[in-house]
Amino acid sequence: GICGQHGWSSSYFQAPSSRWCVEVRWGVGPRNGRVFVSDDVSDGASKAGVKKGHAAAAAVAIEGLRDIVYAANSKPTLTIEEAFGAQFDHTCFVMSGPLGWAKLWEINPTEVFVDVEGNQVTPPVLVQVCVSFHVSSFGERYDRSLCLLEMPNILGLSDDMRRLLGDPKITKVFCDGTSGADRRSLGIDDSDNYVDLEVIASSLVGATGVRRGLARIMNLAWPNPAVRVTKDTRDKESVLFFAAIEQGKKPRLKELNDIPERIERYAAMDAWCTMMAYRGLRQQAQHEGLPMTD
C-alpha cells in the first residue's frame, strides 16, 4: 500500500462513537500526521466487521491524503548513492586493521554505527563500524567520519572488535529490525548497549507491518521536498559478492584489497548512512521535543 511504499505508519481504531478511524503518520511530529474518521460502525468483535471498518477508514484516508501522496509520488527518485555519495566521499575515511583501530580508539567514541555483510554466518563476512569526529581548520569545525572495515577470520572477531561491542559505555547503533540478524552474527544480546534505527523510527513515526529499511528511514530522517531516496535494486554485485563467501563458494576475506573498490564503498556507505539516519532522526526528535524511543 501507500504507507508501505513510503515507510509511513497507519493505525486503525474505533472511536468512542464506534466509528472506524485510521491515524496516518508520514513524518516526525504532530504536523506530519492526521486521523481520518469514517461513518462506518461495523462490529469490531467480528473479522468481517473489522475488515469492513478498516476499508471504510482507508477510503477516507486515501481521499484526504491525495495531495500529500501526490507530492511524495511525483518527486524524482535517487538511489542512496546518487543522493549521498558525494558527501560520503568528501567526509568519510575508510580504514582497516591496526591503523584503523588506533584511530578509532583515539577518537574515543560514545556511539558507533554498525553494519554487517554476510550475517547468516558467525562471525559474519564483513563488519563495518562508522564513527564521527571533528577537525578544525582556520577556526572552523568540520564534521568528518571514519569507517572501519573488519574482515573476521573463521576463528572470530578481533580483540578490538570484541572490546568495542562489549563496552557498556559505547552505544552500538544498527539498522537491523526485528530479525536481529546483524546483532546475532556478532554475538550481541539484549543486555548489550545497542539501539536500532527501525525501533527509533517506529517510536517517532509509528510502527509498520514490515521493516522500513535504510532508504525509507533516510527519507524520514532527512525529508527532502525535491527528491525521494530509494534503495538501488539493480546493484546485485555487492550482495552476490558477500553471499558467495557466506555460502562457502569463495574463501573468507583476508585484507581490504580482497574487496573490489566499488563493493568496499557500498559496504562502508551502509554504516555511514546508519550514522546519518540516526543523526537526522535525533535532530527531528529534538526539534519536536520528543524522546528518541518510547
N, C-alpha and C positions, 0 to 999 in steps of 0.2 A: 504493500500500500504506500500512500504518500508519506506517512510518518517513517516507515521503514527505510524508504529511499533516502531521506534526508537526516535520519538519526533523531527525529522528533519523538516525543512521547505522547501517548493517548491513554487516558484513564477513564473508564466508564463507571457510572454510579447512578443510583436512583435518588432524586431529591426527596425531602420530606413529603412533597406533594405526590410522590410516586412517579413523577415524570422522569424519563430516562435522559441522562446528561452525559457529555463527554468533555473532559478537560484536555486540551491540546497545548503542548508547550514546544516552542520552536527555538528557544534560546534561554539564556540565563536571566533570571529576574522576572518580576510580575508583568512588566510591559511586553514580554515575549511569550505570553500565554493567554488563553481565553477559555471560558466554559461555555459550551453550546447546549441549549436546553430544547428538547423535543416535546411534542404533545403526547407522546406515547406513554401509556401507563401499564404496559404489559406486566404480567406476574413475574417477579424476579426469582420466584422459587422454582419455576419450571424452565427447562432447557429451551423450549420453544419461545417462551416469554423473554428470556434473556437475549436470545438471538434477534428477536423482533425489536426489542428495545435498543440494542446496540446498533442495528441497521438504521433505525429512525434517528438516533442521535448522530450517527456518522453522516447521514444525508444533510442534516442541519449544518454540521461542521464543514462539510465539503463546500457547501454554498457560502458559508461565512468566511472561509479561508481562501476563497477564489483568488483575491488579489495577492495574498502572501504566497500562495502556491505558484501563481503565475510568475511572480518576481523571482522565486527560487529556481523554477524550471527554465526560465529564459536566460539565466546567467550562463555565459560561456564556461565550459569546464576546463580545468587544467589539472594535470597529474601533480602529485605532491612534488615530484622532481622539477617540473616546469615552474611551479609556484614558489618553491623554497630553495631550489638547487643552488642558485647564485649566492644566496645568503649563507647557506651551509658552506660552500666553497670558500667564501670570504672570511668566515669567522671560526671554523672548526678545524682543529689539528687532529689528524688520525695517527695514532701511535700504537705500538705493541711491545711486549717483552719488558725487561728490567728498566729500560729508559722510560717507557710509558708509565710503569708503576711508580717509579721515583717521582715523576711529575705529578701523578695523581695524589700521592701522599703529601707532596709539597703543597698542593692546593688545599689539602685538609678539608674535604667537603663534608657538609652535614646532610646532603641529599645527593643521590646518584640515580641516573636514569638507565634502566637495563632492558636490553632486548636480546633475544636468543634465536639462533638459526639451528635447525635440526633438533627440535625439542622433544622428539619421540624417543630419544635415547638419552641415557645418563652415563657420563656427562654429555651435554649437547655438543654439536659440531663447532659452534662459534658462540662466544658471549661478547656482546657489545655494551660497554659502560660509558656513558657520557656525563661529564661534569662541567659546570660553568665556572669561569673565573673572570677577573677584570685585569685589564692592562691600562697603564696610564701613559699618555704621550702629550707633551706640551700642555700639561694641566688638564687634559680631557681624559675621562674614564671611558673605556670601551668594553663591551661585553664580548667575551671570547669563550670557546669551549674546547675541551679535549675529549676525543672519543677513543677509548682504549679497546682494542680488539684482542681477545684471548682465544687461542685455539687449544682447547683441552686435549690432552692425550688420553689414551684408554684407561690410564690409572686414575684420572680425575682432574679436578680443578687445581690450579696453582695455590700455593700457600697464601699469596697476596689476595687472590680472589676469595678464598675461604675466610680470610681475615676481614675483608670488606663486607661480605654477605652476612657474616656473623656479628658484626659490630652493632650493638643495640643503639648507638648514638647516631648512626647514619641511616637515614630513611632511604629505602630502595623503592623506586617508582617504576611500575610495569604498566604495559597495556595488554593485559592477559585475559581478562574476562573470567567467566565462571569456570571455564575448563581448567585454568591454572597450570597449563602445560609448561610454560616457561619456568614458573616457580618450581614445579615438581622436578623438572630436569636438573635444576640447580640445588635441589635438596632443601628448599626454603619451606618452612611450615608456618602455621598460624601464629606461633609465638614470636616469629621474627618481625623486625620492624620494617614493614613494607606497606605501600598503598597502591591502588590500581586505578588507572585512568577511567576504566569502564565504570567502576563504583562511584568515582567522583562525578562523572558525567551524569550518572543516574540520580545522584543526590541533588545535583544542581538543575537538571533539566527533566528529571522524571525517568522512570525505568522503561526499558523497551523489551520486547519479546525475544529479540536476538541481540548478540553483541554488536555494538556500533562499528567497531574497528577504528583504526587510527585516522583515516582520512575524514570520516564523519565527525570525529571528535575534534580534529583540527578546524573544521568549519564552525563548530560550536565555540571553540576557544578563540578563534580569530575571524569573526564574522566579516566577510568582505562583500560590500554591496556590488562589486564589479564582477567577481568570479566565484565559482564553486570548485572546491578541490576534490578530486576523485583518486581512487587507487588505480594504478596503471595495470589493468588486467592483461595487457599484451606482454608484460615483462615476465615471461616464464623462465628466462635464462637463469636468473638468480635462484628461484625456487628449485629448479631441477638440479642445479649445481650442488646445493646443500642436501637435497633429497638423496642424490646418488651416494654421498658419503654416509648419510644417516642409514641407508639401506645396505651398506657394506659393499656397494658396487665399485666404490673408489676408496683409496686409503684416506685416513684422517689427515687433516692439515698439520704441517709441521711449522710453517712460518708464514708471514704475511704475503711473501712473494708467491705462495701457492694459490692465492686467490686472484683471479683476474681483476684488474683495476676497477672496471665498471661495477663488478659484483661487490667488491670491497666497499665502494662508495655507497651502493644501495644499502648494504648492511649497516654501515656507520650512520647513514641518514635516518634509519629507523629509530635508533637510540636517540639521535639528535631531535627528531620530530616528537618523540615521547617527552623530551625536556621542554620543547617549545609549546606543546599542547598543555602540559602541566602549568607552565608559566602563564599562558593565556587564560586558562580556567581560573587560576588563582587571582589574576588581575580582575577578571569579571566578578568573581565572588566578593572580592574586597570592595569593588565599586558598588555592588548591590547590598553590601553589609551582610553577606551570607557566609555560613561556615562551609568549608570545602566538603565535609561529609556529615551525614546525619549523626 
